[in-house]
Amino acid sequence: GKQVTFIFRNFKVGHTYSDITAKAAEAAYVVGGEDAYWKLGDKLYDDDIWVDSSYMSTDELNNKLKSYADEIGVDGNKLIDAINDSPNNGIDDKISRDEDMASKSNVTGTPSWFINRQEVGGTASKITTRLDNILK
C-alpha cells in the first residue's frame, strides 16, 4: 500500500567506470523514463566489464553503451548525448546529491539498505523482518 516508499540512490563504488555507468543509468532515465533506467541498470550490473581494469577507448565505451541502449529500446545516440550533456540536464546534480547523501550516511559499498534512516543488513530476510516489525 502506501505505507512504504522505496527510494533508489546511485553510489559510485570507485571502479574504473563508476562515473560513466552512473551517468549512463541516469541518461537512460532522461531519454527513456523509469523503465529504461531499470533496464539499463540491470545491463550494467550484469556485465563484469565495468569492474575490469582494462581500458576502453571513448569510441569503444560509447559503442558498448549504444548496444545496451538498442537492447532496451532506447536511442543510443540520444543516450550518449544525454551523458555528454550531464552538467546541463540535471544528471551531474543528481549524482552529486546521491553521493553527498551516501557520505553523510557513511555508506561504503553497495548495496546498502536503510529503513527509517537506519542501515539494515542487505539480506532480504533482515529487510523483510525489519519492515514487518515497523508495520505491525
C-alpha beads as a LAMMPS data file, in Angstrom:
LAMMPS data file: protein, C-alpha beads

136 atoms
135 bonds

1 atom types
1 bond types

-500.0 500.0 xlo xhi
-500.0 500.0 ylo yhi
-500.0 500.0 zlo zhi

Masses

1 110.0

Atoms # bond

1 1 1 0.000 0.000 0.000
2 1 1 1.132 3.495 0.825
3 1 1 2.992 2.542 3.986
4 1 1 6.387 2.031 2.356
5 1 1 8.263 4.205 -0.123
6 1 1 11.224 2.690 -1.941
7 1 1 13.940 5.158 -2.962
8 1 1 16.934 4.046 -5.003
9 1 1 20.117 6.102 -4.991
10 1 1 23.265 5.646 -7.032
11 1 1 26.570 5.208 -5.251
12 1 1 29.744 5.086 -7.294
13 1 1 31.959 2.401 -5.800
14 1 1 35.148 3.649 -7.413
15 1 1 35.780 1.146 -10.180
16 1 1 37.286 2.392 -13.438
17 1 1 33.900 3.113 -14.994
18 1 1 31.891 4.199 -11.918
19 1 1 31.356 7.704 -13.218
20 1 1 30.210 6.743 -16.699
21 1 1 27.934 3.900 -15.566
22 1 1 26.190 6.167 -13.052
23 1 1 25.737 8.792 -15.765
24 1 1 24.542 6.169 -18.259
25 1 1 21.806 4.934 -15.925
26 1 1 20.608 8.474 -15.286
27 1 1 20.831 9.267 -19.010
28 1 1 18.598 6.259 -19.718
29 1 1 16.030 7.817 -17.410
30 1 1 16.338 11.161 -19.202
31 1 1 15.784 9.654 -22.661
32 1 1 13.519 6.708 -21.860
33 1 1 11.943 7.117 -18.442
34 1 1 11.897 4.898 -15.398
35 1 1 11.577 1.630 -17.324
36 1 1 14.696 2.426 -19.363
37 1 1 16.572 3.378 -16.177
38 1 1 15.926 0.000 -14.556
39 1 1 16.600 -1.966 -17.748
40 1 1 19.924 -0.241 -18.356
41 1 1 20.826 -0.591 -14.694
42 1 1 20.287 -4.342 -14.984
43 1 1 22.503 -4.462 -18.073
44 1 1 25.253 -2.518 -16.326
45 1 1 25.148 -4.699 -13.211
46 1 1 25.114 -7.912 -15.220
47 1 1 28.245 -7.115 -17.248
48 1 1 31.550 -7.654 -15.411
49 1 1 33.369 -5.494 -17.956
50 1 1 32.725 -2.423 -15.782
51 1 1 34.767 -3.691 -12.870
52 1 1 37.536 -4.965 -15.111
53 1 1 40.560 -2.718 -15.014
54 1 1 41.081 -2.901 -18.772
55 1 1 40.869 0.365 -20.646
56 1 1 38.243 1.100 -23.274
57 1 1 38.604 3.991 -25.662
58 1 1 35.806 6.564 -25.763
59 1 1 34.548 5.041 -29.011
60 1 1 34.530 1.523 -27.533
61 1 1 32.760 2.770 -24.436
62 1 1 30.141 4.663 -26.427
63 1 1 29.563 1.665 -28.703
64 1 1 29.064 -0.595 -25.682
65 1 1 26.535 1.808 -24.173
66 1 1 24.781 2.233 -27.531
67 1 1 24.451 -1.547 -27.838
68 1 1 22.832 -1.685 -24.399
69 1 1 20.510 1.147 -25.425
70 1 1 19.452 -0.777 -28.527
71 1 1 18.772 -3.873 -26.421
72 1 1 16.457 -1.963 -24.078
73 1 1 14.727 0.029 -26.807
74 1 1 16.356 3.431 -26.257
75 1 1 18.061 5.522 -28.939
76 1 1 21.795 5.009 -28.345
77 1 1 22.779 8.368 -29.809
78 1 1 20.340 10.165 -27.504
79 1 1 21.760 8.217 -24.564
80 1 1 25.313 9.325 -25.395
81 1 1 24.107 12.911 -25.955
82 1 1 22.444 12.896 -22.510
83 1 1 25.638 11.561 -20.904
84 1 1 27.701 14.245 -22.619
85 1 1 25.228 16.930 -21.539
86 1 1 25.193 15.721 -17.910
87 1 1 26.393 19.070 -16.490
88 1 1 23.335 20.781 -18.004
89 1 1 20.497 18.259 -17.826
90 1 1 20.495 17.511 -14.091
91 1 1 22.385 14.218 -14.202
92 1 1 25.552 15.542 -12.545
93 1 1 23.486 17.332 -9.895
94 1 1 21.536 14.147 -9.060
95 1 1 24.674 12.017 -8.850
96 1 1 26.355 14.625 -6.654
97 1 1 23.302 14.727 -4.363
98 1 1 23.264 10.923 -4.109
99 1 1 26.988 10.851 -3.293
100 1 1 26.533 13.511 -0.627
101 1 1 23.669 11.570 0.966
102 1 1 25.744 8.372 0.909
103 1 1 28.689 10.120 2.505
104 1 1 26.533 11.593 5.270
105 1 1 25.072 8.128 5.895
106 1 1 28.531 6.503 5.997
107 1 1 27.791 4.245 3.031
108 1 1 30.899 2.350 1.990
109 1 1 29.556 -0.109 -0.575
110 1 1 26.622 -1.447 -2.481
111 1 1 24.031 -2.496 -1.904
112 1 1 23.289 -0.603 1.285
113 1 1 19.771 -0.597 2.679
114 1 1 18.219 1.923 5.045
115 1 1 14.846 1.820 6.731
116 1 1 13.772 4.957 8.565
117 1 1 17.322 6.299 8.152
118 1 1 18.902 3.311 9.882
119 1 1 21.122 0.912 7.964
120 1 1 19.846 -2.643 7.727
121 1 1 21.832 -5.699 6.678
122 1 1 21.342 -6.380 2.997
123 1 1 19.697 -9.799 3.215
124 1 1 16.098 -9.991 2.116
125 1 1 15.059 -11.677 5.365
126 1 1 16.559 -8.903 7.523
127 1 1 14.878 -6.224 5.447
128 1 1 11.521 -8.039 5.468
129 1 1 11.703 -8.675 9.212
130 1 1 12.509 -5.015 9.885
131 1 1 9.644 -3.817 7.690
132 1 1 7.228 -6.300 9.241
133 1 1 8.153 -5.110 12.740
134 1 1 7.674 -1.466 11.799
135 1 1 4.360 -2.013 10.018
136 1 1 2.749 -4.059 12.826

Bonds

1 1 1 2
2 1 2 3
3 1 3 4
4 1 4 5
5 1 5 6
6 1 6 7
7 1 7 8
8 1 8 9
9 1 9 10
10 1 10 11
11 1 11 12
12 1 12 13
13 1 13 14
14 1 14 15
15 1 15 16
16 1 16 17
17 1 17 18
18 1 18 19
19 1 19 20
20 1 20 21
21 1 21 22
22 1 22 23
23 1 23 24
24 1 24 25
25 1 25 26
26 1 26 27
27 1 27 28
28 1 28 29
29 1 29 30
30 1 30 31
31 1 31 32
32 1 32 33
33 1 33 34
34 1 34 35
35 1 35 36
36 1 36 37
37 1 37 38
38 1 38 39
39 1 39 40
40 1 40 41
41 1 41 42
42 1 42 43
43 1 43 44
44 1 44 45
45 1 45 46
46 1 46 47
47 1 47 48
48 1 48 49
49 1 49 50
50 1 50 51
51 1 51 52
52 1 52 53
53 1 53 54
54 1 54 55
55 1 55 56
56 1 56 57
57 1 57 58
58 1 58 59
59 1 59 60
60 1 60 61
61 1 61 62
62 1 62 63
63 1 63 64
64 1 64 65
65 1 65 66
66 1 66 67
67 1 67 68
68 1 68 69
69 1 69 70
70 1 70 71
71 1 71 72
72 1 72 73
73 1 73 74
74 1 74 75
75 1 75 76
76 1 76 77
77 1 77 78
78 1 78 79
79 1 79 80
80 1 80 81
81 1 81 82
82 1 82 83
83 1 83 84
84 1 84 85
85 1 85 86
86 1 86 87
87 1 87 88
88 1 88 89
89 1 89 90
90 1 90 91
91 1 91 92
92 1 92 93
93 1 93 94
94 1 94 95
95 1 95 96
96 1 96 97
97 1 97 98
98 1 98 99
99 1 99 100
100 1 100 101
101 1 101 102
102 1 102 103
103 1 103 104
104 1 104 105
105 1 105 106
106 1 106 107
107 1 107 108
108 1 108 109
109 1 109 110
110 1 110 111
111 1 111 112
112 1 112 113
113 1 113 114
114 1 114 115
115 1 115 116
116 1 116 117
117 1 117 118
118 1 118 119
119 1 119 120
120 1 120 121
121 1 121 122
122 1 122 123
123 1 123 124
124 1 124 125
125 1 125 126
126 1 126 127
127 1 127 128
128 1 128 129
129 1 129 130
130 1 130 131
131 1 131 132
132 1 132 133
133 1 133 134
134 1 134 135
135 1 135 136
